[in-house]
Structure formats: C-alpha cells, structure tokens
Amino acid sequence: MYLETSSQIDKEFGLFFYATDTPGLDGRIKERPEDFIVVENSLIEADETGNHLVLVIWKKDLSTREVVDIIANKLNIGRKAIGVAGLKDKRAIAIQKISIPYKEIDPKDLEVEGRLKVLGLFRARRKVRVGYLKGNFFKIKVKGVKNLEALNETVFQLEDRGCPNYYGYQRFGGKTRNHELGRLILEGDYDQLASRIGLKRRISGIKDVLRLDLRLLRCFINSYQSYLFNLMVSERMRRGHPLNEPIEGDFIKGRKPAFPIIGYKSKLPKGEAGDIVESVLEGEKVRPEDFKLEVRKLRDKGSLRKVPMTYKSLMVDINKNEIVLSFWLEKGCYATVLLREFCKWSEPPI
C-alpha cells in the first residue's frame, strides 16, 4: 500500500515510507529566501494596559534566534525576557510575533536593512509563548520539477490516505545527526558525546555534565524521541495500517490516532498499536524509564503526537517547470514532510 523510500537520508531519520505511490517531482527548494514564505498563525489578545509589547516582525534570511539576539542587543534587554511562539526557518521570509517587556520604542530602531522590520506592534497581558501558536501558513516554490502529470493524483492520495506526521529533517540537525547524540546521553556515554561535539575534555560525572549547555543536550534528547516516533509511524506503515483511522489499542488525540513521544511517564498502548511501539523500543533497546535521567533538567515525561499530519487549504500553482505549494500546517508539523510526498527526493534538502 505504501511506497518505500530509496533515500538513505530518509532512512537514517526514520522516514521509511511515503503515503503516496506517485512518481516524485524532485525539484529544488530554498534557492532564495523568497522561495519559502512562512506566516505564523498565533492567537495573542491585545490589552492596552498589558505589561508586554508584541512586535509583528518580518524577517528575511535570519533565524528566529538571530532576531532575538538583535532585539536584545538593540534594546539592551535579556534574551530570556523575549517571547516567541515558534522558531522559523532562516533561509526564508517569515512573519511572526515576538514579545518584549513593555517599553516605549521606535520600531525603526530595530530594523536591519532588507532583513528585519517591524510591521506592527501592540500591548498584551502575557509574554508570547509556544502555547499561543496554532499553526503556520506556507507558500513554497519548488523549481526544476518533473513528472507534473502526477500532481493531481498525489493531492488526491494525500486527501484519501493522509500524510505521515513524521518529524522533518531539520529536527535532526542535518549532518550532526542529533538523534544519535541523544541516544548517547541516554546510554550515559558522555565520552563519545564529547568526541562527537568536539569537546577536548572528558566528561566523567554529573558535575561535568552540568557544565555543558543543558539546552543543547535537551535538544539532542528531543531529537532521539522524534526518531523513535518516526520509527513507530514507519512500522505502522510497513504493516499496512491506515494513518487516519485508529487500529486496535491506538491512543486518540484530536480525533486522530496518536503514538507516544516516549518519556519516563509514558503509558504504552495495547493491542496492535502497542505491538508496534514495543517493536521499536525493543529494536532500539530503550525503555520509558531511561528518560528519567540523573540531571533533572534533562528529564522528559513524554507526550502524544498525532500519526497523521494536520494540514488545510492545500493549493498548487504550476508555471512551466516550477510549482508553488500553499497550505496551512498545525503547529509541530513539518512543511518538508508534506513536500516530501510530492518531490520524493533521493537526496533530501538537509
């Protein structure tokens, strides 16, 4: 039922299957920032007496972290005081909301010629946080495509079968293979971790671990959790089970089947869904309790993630050997995963 990928990179990150069995368009993305446009869909209520100032910013070829650094430096405020609802791609044009503690500012003081400007601002009661993000609108140009006759069938199959809610390539840090580093942390192999991230000193105990960037280590662990989830979705597809419809033992989230993001408090499903999860955990030789690490800030309780991706308003425009895909994605979903169903790259853009 499902087409297996030929991409070695896909397999390294646990993305073994496509929901669609149509020929791939191939193609190139992000040749210019203008080829990848993202508009944040976040709900933040204005309040004229609020203690926070929300900036609606436009950025080009800047990461969200770089924008936060620019704002912190220009306004002389701490980075932790700045709120964002989500991180946006660097090689793109993006519109998103960022909050700072309320103060009178001239928006022009924050502008970087051709790369950063403030489109608007308003006061709010609360700092912008991840919870305010509902999703993102995308408009993505794919150049140098082929097999255009397969486009309509790909759209139809996605609507019929759903799209696997895989974590995308950027979750794994590209060439750094962050999930492998996360596995090393769970195994307690800090010497190998130090070697992989270029540290010259040994890490022999918890005191040495605490001297490291714990946010970065947490990122590695989250990447490994994402890899486990991808393997679960792939195993479900390998067995020919539907993405959109529940099977025996499935957890349900937002009326859709869901698999656990494994953490130390994770409950595992029963039935066929449980057998899928157990087969992945056994293959990786990992258990939920392994995520209860000695360093408390590295522990993760776990959560649930939908098996099928939630997307809306998918539109495709064709111009010779280029296409433009427009769509809305629920927060946490990856645009490159939806694009992957159309392009079926042998060498994905990581």
C-alpha positions as CSV (number, residue, x, y, z in Angstrom):
1,M,0.0,0.0,0.0
2,Y,2.8,2.4,0.9
3,L,5.8,3.3,-1.2
4,E,9.2,2.7,0.5
5,T,11.8,5.5,0.2
6,S,15.0,5.0,-1.7
7,S,16.7,7.8,0.2
8,Q,19.4,6.7,2.7
9,I,19.0,10.0,4.5
10,D,15.3,9.4,4.9
11,K,16.0,6.0,6.4
12,E,18.7,7.4,8.8
13,F,16.0,9.7,10.3
14,G,13.3,7.0,10.4
15,L,11.2,8.2,7.4
16,F,10.9,4.9,5.6
17,F,7.7,5.3,3.7
18,Y,5.5,7.7,1.6
19,A,1.7,7.7,1.9
20,T,1.6,8.3,-1.8
21,D,2.8,6.0,-4.6
22,T,3.1,8.5,-7.4
23,P,6.3,9.4,-9.2
24,G,8.3,12.1,-7.5
25,L,8.6,15.7,-8.8
26,D,12.2,16.0,-7.4
27,G,12.9,19.7,-7.6
28,R,14.8,22.3,-5.6
29,I,13.6,24.5,-2.7
30,K,15.1,27.5,-0.8
31,E,17.3,28.7,-3.6
32,R,16.3,32.2,-2.4
33,P,14.6,33.2,0.8
34,E,11.7,34.4,-1.3
35,D,11.1,30.8,-2.4
36,F,10.0,29.8,1.2
37,I,7.4,32.1,2.9
38,V,6.0,31.4,6.4
39,V,3.3,33.4,8.2
40,E,2.7,32.5,11.8
41,N,-0.8,31.8,12.9
42,S,-0.9,32.7,16.6
43,L,-3.6,34.0,18.9
44,I,-2.5,36.8,21.2
45,E,-5.1,39.1,22.7
46,A,-4.3,42.9,22.7
47,D,-4.6,44.7,26.0
48,E,-3.9,48.4,26.2
49,T,-2.7,48.0,29.9
50,G,-0.6,44.9,29.3
51,N,3.0,44.6,30.6
52,H,4.3,43.2,27.3
53,L,4.8,44.7,23.9
54,V,4.1,42.3,21.0
55,L,6.1,43.1,17.8
56,V,4.9,41.7,14.5
57,I,8.1,41.2,12.6
58,W,9.1,40.5,9.1
59,K,12.5,38.7,8.7
60,K,14.5,37.5,5.7
61,D,17.5,35.2,5.8
62,L,17.6,35.4,9.6
63,S,16.8,32.7,12.1
64,T,14.4,33.5,14.9
65,R,17.3,33.1,17.4
66,E,19.3,35.7,15.4
67,V,16.3,38.1,15.5
68,V,16.1,37.6,19.3
69,D,19.8,38.5,19.6
70,I,19.3,41.6,17.5
71,I,16.4,42.8,19.6
72,A,18.1,42.0,22.9
73,N,21.2,43.9,21.8
74,K,19.4,47.0,20.4
75,L,17.1,47.4,23.3
76,N,19.6,46.2,26.0
77,I,17.3,43.6,27.4
78,G,17.9,40.0,28.4
79,R,17.2,37.3,25.9
80,K,15.1,35.3,28.4
81,A,12.7,38.3,28.6
82,I,11.9,38.0,24.9
83,G,9.0,35.7,24.0
84,V,8.5,33.7,20.8
85,A,5.8,31.2,19.8
86,G,8.0,29.2,17.4
87,L,11.3,29.0,15.6
88,K,11.1,29.8,11.9
89,D,13.5,28.8,9.1
90,K,16.5,31.0,8.4
91,R,16.6,30.5,4.6
92,A,13.1,32.0,4.2
93,I,10.9,35.0,4.6
94,A,8.8,34.8,7.7
95,I,6.3,36.9,9.6
96,Q,5.9,36.1,13.3
97,K,5.1,37.7,16.7
98,I,7.8,38.4,19.3
99,S,7.2,40.0,22.7
100,I,9.3,42.1,24.9
101,P,8.6,43.7,28.4
102,Y,6.6,46.8,27.7
103,K,8.6,50.0,26.9
104,E,8.3,52.9,24.5
105,I,10.3,52.1,21.4
106,D,10.8,53.4,17.9
107,P,10.2,50.4,15.6
108,K,12.7,51.8,13.1
109,D,15.5,51.3,15.7
110,L,15.1,47.5,15.3
111,E,15.2,47.4,11.5
112,V,18.0,45.7,9.6
113,E,18.1,46.9,6.0
114,G,16.4,44.3,3.8
115,R,16.4,41.7,6.5
116,L,14.3,42.8,9.5
117,K,11.5,45.2,10.0
118,V,8.6,45.7,12.4
119,L,5.2,45.6,10.6
120,G,3.2,46.5,13.7
121,L,3.0,46.4,17.5
122,F,0.5,46.2,20.3
123,R,0.4,45.7,24.1
124,A,-0.6,42.3,25.7
125,R,-1.0,40.9,29.2
126,R,1.2,37.9,28.6
127,K,4.5,37.1,27.1
128,V,4.4,35.3,23.7
129,R,4.8,31.5,24.3
130,V,4.7,28.3,22.3
131,G,1.1,27.7,23.5
132,Y,-0.1,30.6,21.5
133,L,0.9,29.1,18.2
134,K,-1.9,27.4,16.3
135,G,0.0,26.7,13.1
136,N,1.7,28.3,10.1
137,F,0.8,29.3,6.6
138,F,3.3,28.3,3.9
139,K,3.9,29.4,0.3
140,I,6.8,27.3,-1.1
141,K,8.3,27.4,-4.6
142,V,9.8,24.2,-6.0
143,K,12.0,24.7,-9.0
144,G,13.1,22.2,-11.7
145,V,10.3,19.7,-11.2
146,K,9.4,16.8,-13.4
147,N,6.5,14.3,-13.6
148,L,4.0,17.1,-13.4
149,E,1.3,14.7,-14.6
150,A,1.4,13.1,-11.1
151,L,0.5,16.2,-9.2
152,N,-3.3,15.8,-9.1
153,E,-3.0,12.1,-8.1
154,T,-0.6,13.0,-5.3
155,V,-3.1,15.6,-3.9
156,F,-5.9,13.0,-4.2
157,Q,-3.9,10.3,-2.4
158,L,-2.9,12.6,0.4
159,E,-6.6,13.6,1.0
160,D,-7.6,9.9,0.9
161,R,-4.7,8.4,2.9
162,G,-3.4,11.2,5.0
163,C,0.2,12.3,5.3
164,P,2.5,10.7,7.9
165,N,3.3,13.2,10.7
166,Y,7.0,12.5,10.6
167,Y,9.4,14.9,12.2
168,G,11.3,16.6,9.4
169,Y,15.0,16.7,8.5
170,Q,15.7,19.9,10.4
171,R,14.7,18.2,13.7
172,F,17.8,16.0,13.4
173,G,20.3,18.8,12.8
174,G,21.3,17.6,9.3
175,K,24.8,16.3,9.2
176,T,25.2,16.4,13.0
177,R,22.6,13.6,13.5
178,N,21.3,15.0,16.8
179,H,19.2,11.8,17.5
180,E,22.4,9.8,17.7
181,L,23.8,12.2,20.2
182,G,20.6,11.9,22.2
183,R,21.0,8.1,22.3
184,L,24.5,8.6,23.7
185,I,23.1,10.7,26.5
186,L,20.5,8.1,27.4
187,E,23.3,5.4,27.4
188,G,25.5,7.6,29.6
189,D,28.3,7.5,27.0
190,Y,29.4,11.1,27.6
191,D,33.0,10.4,26.4
192,Q,31.6,9.5,23.0
193,L,29.3,12.5,23.1
194,A,32.2,14.8,23.9
195,S,34.1,13.4,21.0
196,R,31.1,13.9,18.6
197,I,30.5,17.5,19.6
198,G,34.2,18.4,19.6
199,L,34.9,18.8,23.3
200,K,38.5,18.1,24.2
201,R,37.9,17.4,27.9
202,R,36.5,14.2,29.3
203,I,33.0,14.1,30.9
204,S,33.3,11.8,33.9
205,G,30.4,12.6,36.1
206,I,27.3,14.7,36.8
207,K,29.3,17.7,37.7
208,D,31.0,17.7,34.3
209,V,27.5,17.3,32.6
210,L,26.2,20.3,34.5
211,R,28.9,22.4,33.0
212,L,27.6,21.7,29.5
213,D,24.9,23.6,27.6
214,L,21.9,21.7,29.1
215,R,19.5,23.2,26.5
216,L,21.6,21.7,23.7
217,L,21.7,18.3,25.5
218,R,17.9,18.5,25.8
219,C,17.7,19.3,22.1
220,F,19.6,16.1,21.4
221,I,17.3,14.0,23.7
222,N,14.2,15.5,22.0
223,S,15.7,14.6,18.6
224,Y,16.0,11.0,19.7
225,Q,12.4,11.0,20.9
226,S,11.4,12.3,17.5
227,Y,13.4,9.5,15.8
228,L,11.6,6.9,17.9
229,F,8.3,8.4,16.9
230,N,9.3,8.3,13.2
231,L,10.2,4.6,13.6
232,M,6.7,3.9,15.1
233,V,4.9,5.6,12.2
234,S,7.1,3.8,9.7
235,E,6.4,0.4,11.4
236,R,2.7,1.2,11.2
237,M,3.0,1.9,7.5
238,R,5.2,-1.2,7.0
239,R,2.3,-3.3,8.4
240,G,-0.1,-1.6,6.0
241,H,-2.2,0.1,8.7
242,P,-4.1,3.4,7.9
243,L,-2.7,6.7,9.1
244,N,-6.1,8.5,9.5
245,E,-8.1,5.6,11.1
246,P,-7.5,4.0,14.5
247,I,-6.3,0.5,14.9
248,E,-6.6,-1.8,18.0
249,G,-5.1,-0.1,21.0
250,D,-4.5,3.3,19.4
251,F,-4.4,6.4,21.6
252,I,-6.5,9.2,20.2
253,K,-5.5,12.9,20.1
254,G,-7.8,15.4,18.4
255,R,-9.9,12.6,17.0
256,K,-6.9,11.1,15.2
257,P,-4.6,8.1,16.1
258,A,-1.6,9.1,18.1
259,F,1.7,7.4,19.2
260,P,3.6,8.3,22.4
261,I,6.6,10.6,22.4
262,I,8.5,8.4,24.8
263,G,9.3,9.8,28.2
264,Y,9.7,8.4,31.7
265,K,5.9,8.8,32.4
266,S,4.8,7.4,29.0
267,K,1.9,4.9,29.0
268,L,2.2,2.5,26.2
269,P,-0.7,1.4,24.1
270,K,-2.2,-2.1,24.0
271,G,-3.1,-4.3,21.1
272,E,-1.6,-3.9,17.6
273,A,-0.6,-0.3,18.3
274,G,1.2,-1.5,21.4
275,D,2.9,-4.2,19.5
276,I,4.2,-1.5,17.0
277,V,5.5,0.7,19.9
278,E,7.1,-2.3,21.7
279,S,8.9,-3.5,18.5
280,V,10.5,-0.1,18.1
281,L,11.6,0.2,21.7
282,E,13.0,-3.3,21.7
283,G,14.8,-2.7,18.4
284,E,16.4,0.4,20.0
285,K,16.9,-1.3,23.4
286,V,15.3,1.6,25.2
287,R,12.5,1.9,27.8
288,P,10.4,4.8,29.1
289,E,12.2,4.9,32.4
290,D,15.5,5.5,30.6
291,F,14.4,9.1,30.1
292,K,14.4,9.8,33.9
293,L,18.0,11.0,33.8
294,E,20.1,11.9,36.8
295,V,20.2,15.5,35.7
296,R,16.6,16.7,36.3
297,K,16.7,19.4,33.6
298,L,17.3,16.6,31.0
299,R,14.4,14.5,32.1
300,D,11.3,14.3,29.8
301,K,7.9,13.0,30.9
302,G,6.7,12.3,27.3
303,S,3.6,13.3,25.4
304,L,1.4,12.2,22.5
305,R,1.7,13.1,18.8
306,K,-0.8,12.5,16.0
307,V,0.1,9.8,13.5
308,P,-1.3,11.8,10.5
309,M,-0.3,15.4,9.8
310,T,-3.0,18.1,10.1
311,Y,-2.9,20.3,7.0
312,K,-5.5,22.5,5.3
313,S,-6.1,24.7,2.3
314,L,-3.6,22.8,0.0
315,M,-3.3,24.6,-3.3
316,V,-0.8,24.0,-6.2
317,D,0.1,26.5,-8.9
318,I,2.1,25.4,-12.0
319,N,4.4,27.6,-14.0
320,K,6.3,25.6,-16.6
321,N,8.9,23.6,-14.6
322,E,8.1,25.3,-11.3
323,I,5.3,24.8,-8.8
324,V,4.1,26.8,-5.8
325,L,2.5,24.9,-3.0
326,S,0.4,26.9,-0.5
327,F,-1.0,25.3,2.7
328,W,-1.6,25.6,6.4
329,L,0.0,23.3,8.9
330,E,-0.8,22.6,12.6
331,K,2.0,23.6,15.0
332,G,4.6,20.9,15.3
333,C,4.1,19.7,11.7
334,Y,6.9,20.0,9.1
335,A,6.4,21.5,5.7
336,T,9.3,19.5,4.3
337,V,7.5,16.3,5.2
338,L,4.4,17.3,3.1
339,L,6.8,18.5,0.3
340,R,8.5,15.1,0.5
341,E,5.3,13.4,-0.6
342,F,5.4,15.4,-3.8
343,C,9.1,15.5,-4.5
344,K,10.3,12.1,-3.3
345,W,13.9,13.4,-3.2
346,S,16.7,10.8,-3.4
347,E,18.9,13.5,-1.8
348,P,16.6,15.5,0.5
349,P,17.5,19.2,1.3
350,I,19.1,18.9,4.7
